[in-house]
Amino acid sequence: MTRTNISIGLFGFGCVGQGLYTVLERSPGLRARIGRIGVKDRNKARSLPTELFTFDRHELLNDPTINVIVELIDDADEAYTIVKEALQLGKAVVTANKKMLAEHLPELIALQRSTGTPLLYEAAACASLPVIRNLEEYYDTDLLESVEGIINGSTNYILTAMDRDALSFAEALAKAQELGFAESNPALDVQGLDARNKLVVLLTHAFGLVTAPENLLTIGIDRLSPLATTYAREHGYALKLVAEARRLPEGGLVAAVLPTLLPPTHELARVQDEYNGLITQSGFADRQFFLGRGAGAFPTGSAVLSDLSALTYGYRYEYKKLHQNQELILRPDAAELDVLVTYTDEIEGLADDFTQVHEQFRSRAHGHYLTGTIGLAQLAQATWLHTPGVCVVRLPGPLRAAVAVGAEVAAVAAY
Ligand SMILES: NC(=O)c1ccc[n+]([C@@H]2O[C@H](COP(=O)([O-])OP(=O)(O)OC[C@H]3O[C@@H](n4cnc5c(N)ncnc54)[C@H](OP(=O)(O)O)[C@@H]3O)[C@@H](O)[C@H]2O)c1
């Protein structure tokens, strides 16, 4: 097999762009060189000669000597413009921008087909973990039942630092930013939106379902209450931000991003710092666990490097499952889960939204909580979900097919 030489037009020279530059310098086996670099800030000091940089995207896009565009900027709208133009011009593209992908996947898939030009994005989901190509190729025929994982390194770093090092939320976030793990806009991380964007990408390659990010129930870690963290500690659970997608036995798929309590024996409970972990469950291979760094300059750069290498062999995503699973739809109405809800002010009719209430606790001093079983669609539509002072955390156990049970209260305690 002959390998193509690649000449790269690189957009972005921040955390990941600089990581890639170093990674490429140390990988002489790959026939790739960076031609020029597109950036934004004219006043920033650069570690490379100024003539390498440009502020005009067309200088890279229209350069006939550049055959691959690597897009590593932190502006999803500009990234979309760059990627779209590059594909239309017949230049292969590698990107790490999950926000841009999640917002434009249907169009970008169609554009790859119509232009015959590849777009690869292994770094966009779980950074250094080789998940997309595995989902696309290895699980081509083995039927996947579920993927669940910690897929945002920044929030996992924050939760680890709060639990292990007793840092406050603000201190832990500042440290994640300092280390280059957080998105430029940290709201994307802490509100669970980055994990949601990655879940959109994973759903496409794991199950062949392309959906808009807004269709996935997403709860971040920005509203965790002291009562919820105390509950976790007292029960011996780890608290993690988990993204999950699961086929239902009766058909359909459920998917959500939720702060989740995990027993210490669970693989994901032991995923610390900026590491990511992804568990796949499939018909024949059974349960598999991927673990690796989910953020940072070199781990993310290494995933981009792997895509560049794949391009030299003519690799492209075929999106085979899009054809195989054309009937697959999201069914939040057919799924349920167990949750802990903590709240500061009384919520009228809260228990009525649950199919089963397991426990209720009331305390003027510490706040109130309720644990119980609730439908996924019911939770997504609950008016109290976005009320200030309300925190929702999933109790151990997967998203599962709903079993309707009359509302009943197992135990009520008041202090
Ligand atoms: N950091 C990680 O661990 C990680 C992991 C996985 C994926 N990603 C993704 O990788 C991408 C880059 O992240 P990062 O952490 O490297 O960001 P970053 O450190 O903030 O760097 C952003 C770079 O983008 C450039 N830029 C911004 N707007 C631009 C525009 N309109 N035109 C040209 N250049 C522009 C900036 O230029 P200046 O230098 O002029 O400011 C800077 O070089 C993002 O999509 C992110 O989601 C990051």
The ligand as an SDF file (V2000), in Angstrom:
LIG
                    3D

 48 52  0  0  0  0  0  0  0  0999 V2000
   -7.6280   21.2350   25.3150 N   0  0  0  0  0  0  0  0  0  0  0  0
   -7.9680   19.9600   25.2420 C   0  0  0  0  0  0  0  0  0  0  0  0
   -7.5670   19.1460   26.0790 O   0  0  0  0  0  0  0  0  0  0  0  0
   -8.8640   19.4910   24.1250 C   0  0  0  0  0  0  0  0  0  0  0  0
   -9.1780   18.1190   24.0520 C   0  0  0  0  0  0  0  0  0  0  0  0
   -9.9710   17.6530   22.9920 C   0  0  0  0  0  0  0  0  0  0  0  0
  -10.4360   18.5560   22.0460 C   0  0  0  0  0  0  0  0  0  0  0  0
  -10.1400   19.8960   22.1690 N   0  0  0  0  0  0  0  0  0  0  0  0
  -10.6710   20.8000   21.1420 C   0  0  0  0  0  0  0  0  0  0  0  0
   -9.5620   21.3140   20.3990 O   0  0  0  0  0  0  0  0  0  0  0  0
   -9.8760   22.6330   19.9430 C   0  0  0  0  0  0  0  0  0  0  0  0
   -8.7490   23.5820   20.4040 C   0  0  0  0  0  0  0  0  0  0  0  0
   -8.7220   23.5960   21.8110 O   0  0  0  0  0  0  0  0  0  0  0  0
   -7.4910   24.2760   22.6040 P   0  0  0  0  0  0  0  0  0  0  0  0
   -7.6430   23.7960   23.9970 O   0  0  0  0  0  0  0  0  0  0  0  0
   -6.2310   24.0440   21.8790 O   0  0  0  0  0  0  0  0  0  0  0  0
   -7.9030   25.8230   22.5190 O   0  0  0  0  0  0  0  0  0  0  0  0
   -6.9660   27.0820   22.8940 P   0  0  0  0  0  0  0  0  0  0  0  0
   -5.7940   26.6630   23.6930 O   0  0  0  0  0  0  0  0  0  0  0  0
   -7.8960   28.1060   23.4610 O   0  0  0  0  0  0  0  0  0  0  0  0
   -6.4320   27.5880   21.4750 O   0  0  0  0  0  0  0  0  0  0  0  0
   -7.3330   28.0850   20.5240 C   0  0  0  0  0  0  0  0  0  0  0  0
   -6.5740   28.4840   19.2720 C   0  0  0  0  0  0  0  0  0  0  0  0
   -7.5560   28.8240   18.2910 O   0  0  0  0  0  0  0  0  0  0  0  0
   -7.1490   30.0220   17.6600 C   0  0  0  0  0  0  0  0  0  0  0  0
   -8.3390   30.7150   17.1370 N   0  0  0  0  0  0  0  0  0  0  0  0
   -9.4690   31.0670   17.7950 C   0  0  0  0  0  0  0  0  0  0  0  0
  -10.3400   31.6570   16.9500 N   0  0  0  0  0  0  0  0  0  0  0  0
   -9.7430   31.6610   15.7210 C   0  0  0  0  0  0  0  0  0  0  0  0
  -10.1340   32.1290   14.4470 C   0  0  0  0  0  0  0  0  0  0  0  0
  -11.3200   32.7130   14.2440 N   0  0  0  0  0  0  0  0  0  0  0  0
   -9.2590   31.9600   13.4100 N   0  0  0  0  0  0  0  0  0  0  0  0
   -8.0440   31.3730   13.5920 C   0  0  0  0  0  0  0  0  0  0  0  0
   -7.6250   30.9060   14.8060 N   0  0  0  0  0  0  0  0  0  0  0  0
   -8.4630   31.0590   15.8350 C   0  0  0  0  0  0  0  0  0  0  0  0
   -6.4790   30.8230   18.7480 C   0  0  0  0  0  0  0  0  0  0  0  0
   -5.6710   31.8050   18.1230 O   0  0  0  0  0  0  0  0  0  0  0  0
   -4.6780   32.7610   18.9480 P   0  0  0  0  0  0  0  0  0  0  0  0
   -3.4760   31.9140   19.2660 O   0  0  0  0  0  0  0  0  0  0  0  0
   -4.3750   33.8620   17.9890 O   0  0  0  0  0  0  0  0  0  0  0  0
   -5.4350   33.2050   20.1730 O   0  0  0  0  0  0  0  0  0  0  0  0
   -5.6660   29.7190   19.4530 C   0  0  0  0  0  0  0  0  0  0  0  0
   -4.4410   29.5030   18.8020 O   0  0  0  0  0  0  0  0  0  0  0  0
  -11.2560   22.9770   20.4970 C   0  0  0  0  0  0  0  0  0  0  0  0
  -12.2210   22.6610   19.5350 O   0  0  0  0  0  0  0  0  0  0  0  0
  -11.4040   22.0230   21.6690 C   0  0  0  0  0  0  0  0  0  0  0  0
  -12.7560   21.6980   21.9480 O   0  0  0  0  0  0  0  0  0  0  0  0
   -9.3610   20.3650   23.1730 C   0  0  0  0  0  0  0  0  0  0  0  0
  1  2  1  0
  2  3  2  0
  2  4  1  0
  4  5  1  0
  4 48  2  0
  5  6  2  0
  6  7  1  0
  7  8  2  0
  8  9  1  0
  8 48  1  0
  9 10  1  0
  9 46  1  0
 10 11  1  0
 11 12  1  0
 11 44  1  0
 12 13  1  0
 13 14  1  0
 14 15  2  0
 14 16  1  0
 14 17  1  0
 17 18  1  0
 18 19  2  0
 18 20  1  0
 18 21  1  0
 21 22  1  0
 22 23  1  0
 23 24  1  0
 23 42  1  0
 24 25  1  0
 25 26  1  0
 25 36  1  0
 26 27  1  0
 26 35  1  0
 27 28  2  0
 28 29  1  0
 29 30  1  0
 29 35  2  0
 30 31  1  0
 30 32  2  0
 32 33  1  0
 33 34  2  0
 34 35  1  0
 36 37  1  0
 36 42  1  0
 37 38  1  0
 38 39  2  0
 38 40  1  0
 38 41  1  0
 42 43  1  0
 44 45  1  0
 44 46  1  0
 46 47  1  0
M  CHG  2   8   1  16  -1
M  END
$$$$
